[in-house]
Amino acid sequence: MSKKTHFHADRVEGMGMTIFSEITQLAQEYNAINLGQGFPDFDGPLEIKRIAMESIASGNNQYAPMIGAHTLRRAIARHQSRFYFHEIDPDREITVTTGATEALLSTLLAFINPGDEVIVFEPCYDSYVPVIRMAGGIPVPVTLHEPLFKFNHHELREAFSAKTKAIIINTPHNPTGTMFSQLELGFIADVCQEFDALAIMDEVYEHIGFDPAGHIQMRSLPDMKHRTITISSLGKSFSFTGWKIGWVIAPEELQIPIRNIHQYTVFSTATPFQGAAAAALDLPDSYFQQLVNMYQDKRDFLAHALSSAGLYPIIPQGAYFIMADTSEYPFPNMKSFTNWLIKEIGIACIPSTGFYLRPERAGNYVRFCFCKSNQVLETAAERLHKLQT
């Protein structure tokens, strides 16, 4: 009998250490300020933490219902009604998931067959492409062109074909901070209807938007509710990324296959956090306005520090990331620049190539995140000042 040369499945080929893990390790080695990791270094509201702690103390620690605690699903429905004027059935149209990433995995496994094509905008969040491939799908990239990171309508339409099953739209967008306008979403909606494709909306930054036009949901556009799957989570809006509370909103006919996958992956999501998540979604409007104000101040502070250092930022419309142009620094590639910045200046960021299916399309940009305490951002600004001398 011949000896197996390896035991791992083909689907894990190419799934080595991500650029994010690599940068984090290097930042730790050189004691650099890590503005590459995309999560806050501060907690959300104390009253929400207390509810979670009281839930644990009271013995609310066993499996939650597979589709999520009723209190949380009702809160998600209220949230949709309050902010977007959509009436959602909490029993038939909402599933609570273990974060938005599991929501995306369950969604793609529910609808993508081997050989189906899924369109993604590049640069894109790093989990999209591996999850598409795990489902047997083929990722088809459409570039968001610098410096405004907007798509070309002709290029997008050309990317659709008879094999297109879905498109993933992340707005506000990680890593660029762009927010898709109603006109842009309307164009995407028209093409989805023409090619009978699903629109999978990743809206985890929905409450971190600086554009006066605000965040627009695809499901609100004409004839799109029945083909739109909306994914969001608690982590970004309330600074509890480690709780891994997410959800999927979709019509019942789309929700059923998602739940069929969800029940055989994680089955249910951490029980003690679900009541706290419900309370967070019911916080007053003042909380959400303060969140935007806080992040806008942090954005403007870091943007000024970057600009003063010759790292010219593209001011984001939403999310908590800034793409900065490094053209004034003569490095052969962005990986070389980020390594130098960590080792010599003491600041970590992510090279834009890590977000592209076609790295050759990435320009001279790196991504910084500003979801950090003011003290950390001030120290980063002091270190960036070294670049001016």
Backbone hydrogen bonds in HBPLUS format (Angstrom, degrees):
<---DONOR---> <-ACCEPTOR-->    atom                        ^
c    i                          cat <-CA-CA->   ^        H-A-AA   ^      H-
h    n   atom  resd res      DA  || num        DHA   H-A  angle D-A-AA Bond
n    s   type  num  typ     dist DA aas  dist angle  dist       angle   num
A0012-VAL N   A0009-ALA O   3.21 MM   3  5.96 163.8  2.24 118.6 122.7     1
A0013-GLU N   A0010-ASP O   3.02 MM   3  5.54 165.2  2.04 118.2 123.0     2
A0015-MET N   A0012-VAL O   2.98 MM   3  5.33 158.8  2.02 135.2 134.7     3
A0022-GLU N   A0018-THR O   3.04 MM   4  6.32 161.7  2.07 150.8 156.5     4
A0023-ILE N   A0019-ILE O   2.87 MM   4  5.98 161.4  1.91 144.4 149.0     5
A0024-THR N   A0020-PHE O   3.01 MM   4  6.12 159.0  2.05 142.9 149.2     6
A0025-GLN N   A0021-SER O   2.97 MM   4  6.17 161.0  2.01 150.0 154.3     7
A0026-LEU N   A0022-GLU O   3.08 MM   4  6.32 160.9  2.12 148.0 153.1     8
A0027-ALA N   A0023-ILE O   2.82 MM   4  6.03 155.2  1.88 150.7 158.2     9
A0028-GLN N   A0024-THR O   2.95 MM   4  6.20 157.6  2.00 150.1 155.5    10
A0029-GLU N   A0025-GLN O   2.99 MM   4  6.21 154.0  2.05 145.3 152.7    11
A0030-TYR N   A0026-LEU O   3.06 MM   4  6.29 149.5  2.15 147.5 154.3    12
A0031-ASN N   A0027-ALA O   2.85 MM   4  5.67 100.6  2.49 137.0 154.4    13
A0032-ALA N   A0027-ALA O   2.82 MM   5  4.71 160.9  1.86 140.0 143.7    14
A0031-ASN N   A0028-GLN O   3.34 MM   3  4.95 162.2  2.38  95.8 100.7    15
A0033-ILE N   A0346-GLY O   2.83 MM 313  6.05 160.9  1.87 141.4 134.8    16
A0348-ALA N   A0033-ILE O   2.78 MM 315  5.99 163.3  1.80 163.9 160.2    17
A0035-LEU N   A0348-ALA O   2.95 MM 313  5.35 137.0  2.14 131.4 139.8    18
A0369-CYS N   A0035-LEU O   2.82 MM 334  5.11 137.5  2.00 131.6 143.1    19
A0048-ILE N   A0045-PRO O   3.15 MM   3  5.46 133.6  2.38 102.9 114.7    20
A0049-LYS N   A0045-PRO O   3.24 MM   4  6.67 153.8  2.32 147.3 154.6    21
A0050-ARG N   A0046-LEU O   2.95 MM   4  6.24 155.1  2.01 153.2 160.2    22
A0051-ILE N   A0047-GLU O   3.26 MM   4  6.46 148.7  2.37 133.8 140.6    23
A0052-ALA N   A0048-ILE O   3.25 MM   4  6.60 157.2  2.31 146.7 151.8    24
A0053-MET N   A0049-LYS O   2.96 MM   4  6.26 160.9  1.99 153.9 159.3    25
A0054-GLU N   A0050-ARG O   2.84 MM   4  6.01 160.3  1.88 151.6 157.0    26
A0055-SER N   A0051-ILE O   2.94 MM   4  6.09 144.8  2.06 140.7 150.5    27
A0056-ILE N   A0052-ALA O   3.09 MM   4  6.43 154.7  2.16 148.6 154.0    28
A0057-ALA N   A0053-MET O   2.96 MM   4  6.20 166.9  1.98 150.8 154.7    29
A0058-SER N   A0054-GLU O   2.91 MM   4  5.97 141.0  2.06 141.2 150.7    30
A0060-ASN N   A0055-SER O   3.01 MM   5  5.39 155.6  2.07 170.8 163.6    31
A0059-GLY N   A0056-ILE O   3.10 MM   3  5.42 163.1  2.12 111.4 116.0    32
A0068-GLY N   A0065-PRO O   2.89 MM   3  5.09 156.9  1.95 111.6 119.2    33
A0096-VAL N   A0067-ILE O   2.96 MM  29  5.61 164.8  1.98 122.1 127.1    34
A0072-LEU N   A0069-ALA O   3.08 MM   3  5.41 121.0  2.44 103.1 116.9    35
A0073-ARG N   A0069-ALA O   3.00 MM   4  6.36 166.5  2.02 159.4 163.4    36
A0074-ARG N   A0070-HIS O   2.93 MM   4  6.05 158.3  1.97 150.7 156.3    37
A0075-ALA N   A0071-THR O   3.07 MM   4  6.23 147.7  2.18 135.0 144.0    38
A0076-ILE N   A0072-LEU O   2.85 MM   4  6.16 155.0  1.91 155.5 161.9    39
A0077-ALA N   A0073-ARG O   3.03 MM   4  6.27 155.4  2.09 142.9 149.4    40
A0078-ARG N   A0074-ARG O   2.89 MM   4  6.21 154.7  1.96 146.5 153.6    41
A0079-HIS N   A0075-ALA O   2.84 MM   4  6.05 154.9  1.91 146.3 153.7    42
A0080-GLN N   A0076-ILE O   3.00 MM   4  6.29 154.5  2.07 147.9 153.6    43
A0081-SER N   A0077-ALA O   3.04 MM   4  6.31 157.4  2.10 147.5 153.7    44
A0082-ARG N   A0078-ARG O   2.80 MM   4  5.95 158.6  1.84 153.4 159.6    45
A0083-PHE N   A0079-HIS O   3.00 MM   4  6.08 167.6  2.02 153.5 155.6    46
A0084-TYR N   A0080-GLN O   2.89 MM   4  5.33 148.9  1.99 134.4 144.0    47
A0086-HIS N   A0080-GLN O   3.37 MM   6  5.55 175.5  2.38 114.0 114.5    48
A0085-PHE N   A0081-SER O   3.10 MM   4  4.19 134.8  2.31 106.6 112.2    49
A0093-GLU N   A0089-ASP O   2.88 MM   4  5.34 156.7  1.93 154.6 158.3    50
A0250-ALA N   A0093-GLU O   3.08 MM 157  5.23 156.7  2.14 137.3 144.6    51
A0095-THR N   A0248-VAL O   3.05 MM 153  5.28 150.7  2.14 145.1 153.5    52
A0248-VAL N   A0095-THR O   2.86 MM 153  5.28 151.9  1.93 149.4 158.9    53
A0097-THR N   A0246-GLY O   2.79 MM 149  4.85 165.8  1.81 118.4 123.4    54
A0246-GLY N   A0097-THR O   2.92 MM 149  4.85 168.7  1.94 142.2 138.9    55
A0103-ALA N   A0099-GLY O   3.28 MM   4  6.53 152.2  2.36 137.6 145.6    56
A0104-LEU N   A0100-ALA O   2.88 MM   4  6.16 151.9  1.96 148.1 154.6    57
A0105-LEU N   A0101-THR O   2.94 MM   4  6.22 160.6  1.98 147.3 152.8    58
A0106-SER N   A0102-GLU O   2.83 MM   4  5.99 173.2  1.83 156.2 157.7    59
A0107-THR N   A0103-ALA O   2.97 MM   4  6.06 153.1  2.05 140.8 148.8    60
A0108-LEU N   A0104-LEU O   2.92 MM   4  6.13 168.2  1.94 155.9 158.1    61
A0109-LEU N   A0105-LEU O   2.92 MM   4  6.06 165.6  1.94 155.8 160.3    62
A0110-ALA N   A0106-SER O   2.99 MM   4  5.98 135.1  2.20 134.6 146.2    63
A0110-ALA N   A0107-THR O   3.16 MM   3  5.08 126.3  2.47  91.4 105.5    64
A0111-PHE N   A0107-THR O   3.21 MM   4  6.44 133.1  2.44 142.6 153.5    65
A0111-PHE N   A0108-LEU O   3.27 MM   3  5.35 136.3  2.47  97.1 107.9    66
A0112-ILE N   A0108-LEU O   2.85 MM   4  5.41 160.0  1.89 153.1 156.0    67
A0116-ASP N   A0113-ASN O   2.93 MM   3  5.54 167.3  1.94 142.5 144.7    68
A0115-GLY N   A0136-GLY O   2.96 MM  21  6.33 154.6  2.02 155.2 149.0    69
A0138-ILE N   A0116-ASP O   2.74 MM  22  6.05 152.9  1.82 156.9 163.5    70
A0117-GLU N   A0163-LYS O   2.89 MM  46  5.55 174.0  1.90 142.6 140.6    71
A0165-LYS N   A0117-GLU O   2.82 MM  48  5.74 171.6  1.83 158.1 158.4    72
A0118-VAL N   A0138-ILE O   2.94 MM  20  6.05 159.5  1.99 145.2 147.1    73
A0140-VAL N   A0118-VAL O   2.85 MM  22  5.86 158.1  1.90 143.7 143.9    74
A0119-ILE N   A0166-ALA O   2.95 MM  47  6.42 155.2  2.02 149.3 148.7    75
A0168-ILE N   A0119-ILE O   2.94 MM  49  6.30 162.6  1.97 170.6 171.3    76
A0120-VAL N   A0140-VAL O   2.98 MM  20  6.09 156.5  2.04 140.9 144.4    77
A0142-VAL N   A0120-VAL O   2.87 MM  22  6.18 141.3  2.02 155.4 161.8    78
A0122-GLU N   A0142-VAL O   2.86 MM  20  5.92 155.8  1.92 135.3 142.7    79
A0144-LEU N   A0122-GLU O   2.77 MM  22  5.94 157.2  1.82 166.3 164.4    80
A0124-CYS N   A0355-PHE O   2.74 MM 231  5.11 152.5  1.82 135.3 141.1    81
A0128-TYR N   A0125-TYR O   3.32 MM   3  6.12 157.2  2.37 123.6 128.6    82
A0131-VAL N   A0127-SER O   3.13 MM   4  6.11 161.8  2.16 154.6 159.9    83
A0132-ILE N   A0128-TYR O   2.95 MM   4  6.18 157.8  2.00 155.2 161.8    84
A0133-ARG N   A0129-VAL O   3.02 MM   4  6.24 163.1  2.05 154.3 158.6    85
A0134-MET N   A0130-PRO O   2.83 MM   4  6.06 148.1  1.93 143.4 153.0    86
A0135-ALA N   A0131-VAL O   3.11 MM   4  6.32 145.0  2.23 142.1 150.1    87
A0135-ALA N   A0132-ILE O   3.18 MM   3  5.26 125.4  2.50  94.5 108.0    88
A0137-GLY N   A0132-ILE O   2.87 MM   5  5.15 142.8  2.01 161.3 149.1    89
A0136-GLY N   A0133-ARG O   2.89 MM   3  4.89 154.0  1.96 102.5 111.0    90
A0145-HIS N   A0150-LYS O   2.76 MM   5  5.25 152.7  1.83 140.4 133.5    91
A0149-PHE N   A0145-HIS O   2.59 MM   4  4.48 123.4  1.90 134.6 142.7    92
A0150-LYS N   A0145-HIS O   3.24 MM   5  5.25 139.2  2.41 131.1 131.0    93
A0156-LEU N   A0152-ASN O   2.99 MM   4  6.27 157.8  2.04 157.3 164.0    94
A0157-ARG N   A0153-HIS O   3.02 MM   4  6.25 169.6  2.03 152.6 155.2    95
A0158-GLU N   A0154-HIS O   2.97 MM   4  6.12 156.8  2.02 150.0 156.7    96
A0159-ALA N   A0155-GLU O   3.13 MM   4  6.30 130.5  2.39 136.7 148.2    97
A0159-ALA N   A0156-LEU O   3.01 MM   3  5.17 135.8  2.22 100.1 112.8    98
A0160-PHE N   A0157-ARG O   3.21 MM   3  5.49 144.3  2.34 103.8 113.0    99
A0164-THR N   A0161-SER O   3.06 MM   3  5.31 162.8  2.09 109.7 115.2   100
A0198-LEU N   A0165-LYS O   2.94 MM  33  6.23 172.1  1.95 137.6 137.7   101
A0167-ILE N   A0198-LEU O   2.93 MM  31  6.36 140.0  2.09 151.0 162.1   102
A0200-ILE N   A0167-ILE O   2.84 MM  33  6.03 175.7  1.84 170.1 170.4   103
A0169-ILE N   A0200-ILE O   2.86 MM  31  6.17 163.2  1.89 157.3 161.5   104
A0202-ASP N   A0169-ILE O   2.81 MM  33  6.04 165.5  1.83 148.4 153.4   105
A0171-THR N   A0202-ASP O   3.18 MM  31  6.53 142.0  2.33 151.4 161.7   106
A0173-HIS N   A0178-THR O   2.88 MM   5  5.29 157.3  1.93 154.3 161.9   107
A0177-GLY N   A0173-HIS O   2.70 MM   4  4.83 150.1  1.78 138.4 145.8   108
A0317-GLN N   A0177-GLY O   2.80 MM 140  5.48 134.0  2.01 129.2 138.9   109
A0318-GLY N   A0177-GLY O   2.86 MM 141  4.84 134.6  2.07 133.5 143.4   110
A0185-LEU N   A0181-SER O   2.88 MM   4  6.14 168.9  1.90 155.8 158.9   111
A0186-GLY N   A0182-GLN O   2.79 MM   4  5.82 147.2  1.90 138.3 148.4   112
A0187-PHE N   A0183-LEU O   3.01 MM   4  6.27 149.7  2.10 143.7 150.4   113
A0188-ILE N   A0184-GLU O   3.04 MM   4  6.38 163.8  2.07 151.1 155.1   114
A0189-ALA N   A0185-LEU O   2.78 MM   4  5.99 157.8  1.83 150.2 156.9   115
A0190-ASP N   A0186-GLY O   2.99 MM   4  6.22 156.0  2.05 145.4 151.0   116
A0191-VAL N   A0187-PHE O   3.11 MM   4  6.44 157.8  2.16 150.6 155.9   117
A0192-CYS N   A0188-ILE O   2.87 MM   4  6.12 156.5  1.92 152.6 159.9   118
A0193-GLN N   A0189-ALA O   2.99 MM   4  6.23 156.9  2.04 150.6 156.0   119
A0194-GLU N   A0190-ASP O   2.96 MM   4  6.19 152.5  2.03 142.7 150.9   120
A0195-PHE N   A0191-VAL O   2.98 MM   4  6.17 155.3  2.04 150.5 155.5   121
A0196-ASP N   A0192-CYS O   2.78 MM   4  5.56 102.0  2.40 134.7 151.9   122
A0197-ALA N   A0192-CYS O   2.82 MM   5  4.72 161.7  1.86 136.1 142.4   123
A0196-ASP N   A0193-GLN O   3.38 MM   3  4.86 158.2  2.43  91.7  97.9   124
A0199-ALA N   A0227-ARG O   2.90 MM  28  6.24 166.0  1.92 163.0 166.4   125
A0229-ILE N   A0199-ALA O   2.88 MM  30  6.24 163.7  1.91 161.0 163.7   126
A0201-MET N   A0229-ILE O   2.75 MM  28  6.01 163.4  1.77 162.4 168.3   127
A0231-ILE N   A0201-MET O   2.74 MM  30  5.85 160.7  1.78 166.5 171.7   128
A0203-GLU N   A0231-ILE O   2.78 MM  28  5.89 173.0  1.78 167.0 169.2   129
A0206-GLU N   A0203-GLU O   3.03 MM   3  5.18 147.6  2.13 124.8 121.9   130
A0208-ILE N   A0205-TYR O   2.92 MM   3  5.32 168.3  1.93 122.2 125.2   131
A0319-ALA N   A0208-ILE O   2.75 MM 111  5.21 151.9  1.82 158.5 160.3   132
A0210-PHE N   A0317-GLN O   2.56 MM 107  5.12 169.7  1.57 157.0 158.6   133
A0214-GLY N   A0211-ASP O   2.87 MM   3  5.50 152.6  1.94 120.3 128.3   134
A0220-SER N   A0217-GLN O   3.17 MM   3  5.65 157.7  2.22 110.3 117.0   135
A0221-LEU N   A0218-MET O   2.96 MM   3  5.62 166.1  1.98 122.1 126.7   136
A0224-MET N   A0221-LEU O   3.21 MM   3  5.67 146.9  2.32 144.2 137.6   137
A0227-ARG N   A0224-MET O   3.08 MM   3  5.43 156.4  2.14 112.2 119.5   138
A0230-THR N   A0249-ILE O   2.90 MM  19  5.02 168.4  1.91 158.3 157.0   139
A0249-ILE N   A0230-THR O   2.78 MM  19  5.02 162.5  1.81 151.1 157.0   140
A0232-SER N   A0247-TRP O   3.20 MM  15  5.69 158.2  2.25 149.5 155.0   141
A0247-TRP N   A0232-SER O   2.96 MM  15  5.69 148.2  2.07 155.1 151.1   142
A0234-LEU N   A0245-ILE O   2.88 MM  11  5.64 161.0  1.92 169.6 169.5   143
A0238-PHE N   A0234-LEU O   3.11 MM   4  5.95 143.1  2.25 159.5 169.2   144
A0239-SER N   A0235-GLY O   2.87 MM   4  5.24 113.1  2.32 135.7 144.8   145
A0240-PHE N   A0235-GLY O   3.15 MM   5  4.48 137.7  2.34 117.6 127.3   146
A0243-TRP N   A0240-PHE O   3.16 MM   3  5.70 162.7  2.19 115.0 120.3   147
A0244-LYS N   A0241-THR O   3.40 MM   3  5.94 154.1  2.47 111.5 117.2   148
A0254-LEU N   A0251-PRO O   2.93 MM   3  5.46 139.0  2.10 115.4 126.8   149
A0255-GLN N   A0251-PRO O   2.82 MM   4  5.97 148.4  1.92 151.6 161.2   150
A0256-ILE N   A0252-GLU O   3.06 MM   4  6.11 154.8  2.13 156.4 157.0   151
A0259-ARG N   A0255-GLN O   2.92 MM   4  6.17 160.0  1.96 159.3 164.5   152
A0260-ASN N   A0256-ILE O   3.00 MM   4  6.27 147.7  2.10 147.5 157.3   153
A0261-ILE N   A0257-PRO O   3.20 MM   4  6.49 146.9  2.32 141.9 148.3   154
A0262-HIS N   A0258-ILE O   2.89 MM   4  6.11 169.9  1.90 154.0 157.4   155
A0263-GLN N   A0259-ARG O   2.95 MM   4  5.98 158.8  1.99 149.9 152.9   156
A0264-TYR N   A0261-ILE O   2.96 MM   3  5.45 144.1  2.09 112.5 122.9   157
A0265-THR N   A0262-HIS O   3.23 MM   3  5.23 165.7  2.25 104.3 108.5   158
A0267-PHE N   A0262-HIS O   3.01 MM   5  5.69 153.9  2.08 162.0 155.4   159
A0268-SER N   A0266-VAL O   2.74 MM   2  5.55 135.9  1.94 110.1  95.4   160
A0274-GLN N   A0271-THR O   3.05 MM   3  5.55 154.5  2.12 117.8 125.2   161
A0277-ALA N   A0273-PHE O   2.84 MM   4  6.02 149.1  1.94 145.1 154.2   162
A0278-ALA N   A0274-GLN O   3.01 MM   4  6.25 151.3  2.10 142.1 149.2   163
A0279-ALA N   A0275-GLY O   3.10 MM   4  6.42 155.3  2.16 144.3 150.2   164
A0280-ALA N   A0276-ALA O   2.93 MM   4  6.22 150.9  2.02 146.6 155.1   165
A0281-LEU N   A0277-ALA O   3.05 MM   4  6.34 159.6  2.09 152.5 156.1   166
A0282-ASP N   A0279-ALA O   3.14 MM   3  5.12 133.5  2.37  94.6 107.5   167
A0283-LEU N   A0280-ALA O   3.06 MM   3  5.32 166.6  2.08 112.5 115.2   168
A0287-TYR N   A0284-PRO O   2.98 MM   3  5.71 142.5  2.13 118.5 126.7   169
A0289-GLN N   A0285-ASP O   3.07 MM   4  6.40 155.7  2.13 155.7 163.2   170
A0290-GLN N   A0286-SER O   2.92 MM   4  6.03 159.3  1.96 147.2 152.9   171
A0291-LEU N   A0287-TYR O   2.92 MM   4  6.18 147.3  2.03 146.3 156.0   172
A0292-VAL N   A0288-PHE O   3.19 MM   4  6.43 160.1  2.23 142.7 146.2   173
A0293-ASN N   A0289-GLN O   2.94 MM   4  6.20 164.3  1.96 151.5 156.3   174
A0294-MET N   A0290-GLN O   2.85 MM   4  5.96 161.0  1.88 148.4 153.4   175
A0295-TYR N   A0291-LEU O   3.05 MM   4  6.29 167.8  2.07 152.0 154.8   176
A0296-GLN N   A0292-VAL O   2.84 MM   4  5.97 150.2  1.93 149.6 158.7   177
A0297-ASP N   A0293-ASN O   3.03 MM   4  6.22 157.4  2.08 148.0 153.1   178
A0298-LYS N   A0294-MET O   3.08 MM   4  6.39 158.5  2.13 146.8 152.9   179
A0299-ARG N   A0295-TYR O   2.78 MM   4  5.93 158.8  1.83 146.5 152.8   180
A0300-ASP N   A0296-GLN O   2.93 MM   4  6.10 168.1  1.94 150.6 153.1   181
A0301-PHE N   A0297-ASP O   2.97 MM   4  6.12 155.2  2.03 146.3 153.4   182
A0302-LEU N   A0298-LYS O   3.01 MM   4  6.19 174.5  2.01 155.3 156.3   183
A0303-ALA N   A0299-ARG O   2.83 MM   4  5.95 159.6  1.88 152.4 159.3   184
A0304-HIS N   A0300-ASP O   3.05 MM   4  6.12 156.0  2.11 141.1 146.5   185
A0305-ALA N   A0301-PHE O   3.10 MM   4  6.40 159.8  2.14 147.7 153.3   186
A0306-LEU N   A0302-LEU O   2.86 MM   4  6.08 161.0  1.90 156.1 160.8   187
A0307-SER N   A0303-ALA O   2.91 MM   4  6.03 164.7  1.93 148.8 153.4   188
A0308-SER N   A0304-HIS O   2.94 MM   4  6.08 158.6  1.99 149.0 154.6   189
A0309-ALA N   A0305-ALA O   3.23 MM   4  6.38 131.3  2.48 133.3 145.0   190
A0309-ALA N   A0306-LEU O   3.00 MM   3  5.09 132.8  2.23  97.7 111.2   191
A0311-LEU N   A0306-LEU O   2.87 MM   5  4.96 159.5  1.91 153.0 146.1   192
A0310-GLY N   A0307-SER O   3.07 MM   3  5.17 163.7  2.10 107.8 111.4   193
A0325-ASP N   A0312-TYR O   2.75 MM  13  5.01 169.3  1.76 135.2 137.0   194
A0314-ILE N   A0323-MET O   2.79 MM   9  5.60 154.9  1.85 170.6 177.8   195
A0370-PHE N   A0320-TYR O   3.07 MM  50  5.62 156.4  2.12 135.1 142.0   196
A0322-ILE N   A0368-PHE O   2.75 MM  46  5.21 159.4  1.80 154.3 158.8   197
A0368-PHE N   A0322-ILE O   2.84 MM  46  5.21 168.4  1.86 155.2 158.0   198
A0324-ALA N   A0366-VAL O   2.87 MM  42  5.47 161.5  1.90 157.0 163.1   199
A0366-VAL N   A0324-ALA O   3.03 MM  42  5.47 147.8  2.14 143.4 153.1   200
A0326-THR N   A0364-ASN O   2.71 MM  38  5.44 169.7  1.72 168.6 172.1   201
A0329-TYR N   A0326-THR O   2.83 MM   3  5.59 167.0  1.84 130.3 134.5   202
A0331-PHE N   A0329-TYR O   2.89 MM   2  5.94 130.6  2.14 113.7  98.5   203
A0337-PHE N   A0333-ASN O   3.24 MM   4  6.61 155.0  2.31 143.8 150.9   204
A0338-THR N   A0334-MET O   2.90 MM   4  6.15 167.4  1.92 153.0 155.3   205
A0339-ASN N   A0335-LYS O   3.02 MM   4  6.17 161.4  2.06 148.5 153.7   206
A0340-TRP N   A0336-SER O   3.01 MM   4  6.17 158.2  2.06 145.8 151.9   207
A0341-LEU N   A0337-PHE O   2.85 MM   4  6.10 159.1  1.89 154.5 160.8   208
A0342-ILE N   A0338-THR O   3.05 MM   4  6.23 153.6  2.12 146.3 152.3   209
A0343-LYS N   A0339-ASN O   3.03 MM   4  6.21 171.1  2.04 151.8 154.3   210
A0344-GLU N   A0340-TRP O   2.80 MM   4  5.66 166.8  1.82 155.3 159.3   211
A0345-ILE N   A0341-LEU O   3.08 MM   4  5.02 140.8  2.24 116.0 127.5   212
A0346-GLY N   A0341-LEU O   2.88 MM   5  6.24 123.6  2.20 145.6 161.0   213
A0347-ILE N   A0341-LEU O   3.28 MM   6  5.80 171.1  2.29 123.5 126.0   214
A0350-ILE N   A0367-ARG O   3.05 MM  17  5.06 166.6  2.07 141.2 145.2   215
A0367-ARG N   A0350-ILE O   2.74 MM  17  5.06 163.4  1.76 149.3 154.5   216
A0354-GLY N   A0351-PRO O   3.11 MM   3  6.00 160.6  2.15 125.4 129.3   217
A0352-SER N   A0365-TYR O   3.03 MM  13  5.50 154.6  2.09 149.8 144.3   218
A0355-PHE N   A0352-SER O   2.96 MM   3  5.65 168.6  1.97 124.9 128.1   219
A0356-TYR N   A0353-THR O   3.27 MM   3  5.44 172.1  2.27 113.0 114.6   220
A0361-ARG N   A0358-ARG O   2.82 MM   3  5.76 169.5  1.83 134.4 138.1   221
A0362-ALA N   A0359-PRO O   3.03 MM   3  5.41 160.3  2.07 112.2 118.5   222
A0377-LEU N   A0373-SER O   3.03 MM   4  6.37 163.8  2.06 155.5 160.0   223
A0378-GLU N   A0374-ASN O   2.81 MM   4  5.98 152.7  1.89 148.6 156.3   224
A0379-THR N   A0375-GLN O   3.00 MM   4  6.23 156.2  2.05 146.2 152.2   225
A0380-ALA N   A0376-VAL O   2.92 MM   4  6.17 154.1  1.98 146.6 154.5   226
A0381-ALA N   A0377-LEU O   2.90 MM   4  6.15 149.7  1.99 143.0 151.1   227
A0382-GLU N   A0378-GLU O   3.04 MM   4  6.35 149.6  2.14 143.9 151.6   228
A0383-ARG N   A0379-THR O   3.06 MM   4  6.38 152.5  2.14 146.3 153.4   229
A0384-LEU N   A0380-ALA O   2.85 MM   4  6.11 155.6  1.91 150.1 157.6   230
A0385-HIS N   A0381-ALA O   3.03 MM   4  6.18 134.3  2.25 137.0 148.4   231
A0386-LYS N   A0383-ARG O   3.02 MM   3  5.56 149.6  2.11 110.5 118.7   232
A0387-LEU N   A0384-LEU O   2.91 MM   3  5.56 151.1  1.99 116.5 124.3   233
A0388-GLN N   A0385-HIS O   2.99 MM   3  5.53 159.4  2.04 114.4 121.0   234
A0389-THR N   A0386-LYS O   3.24 MM   3  5.60 157.6  2.29 108.0 114.4   235
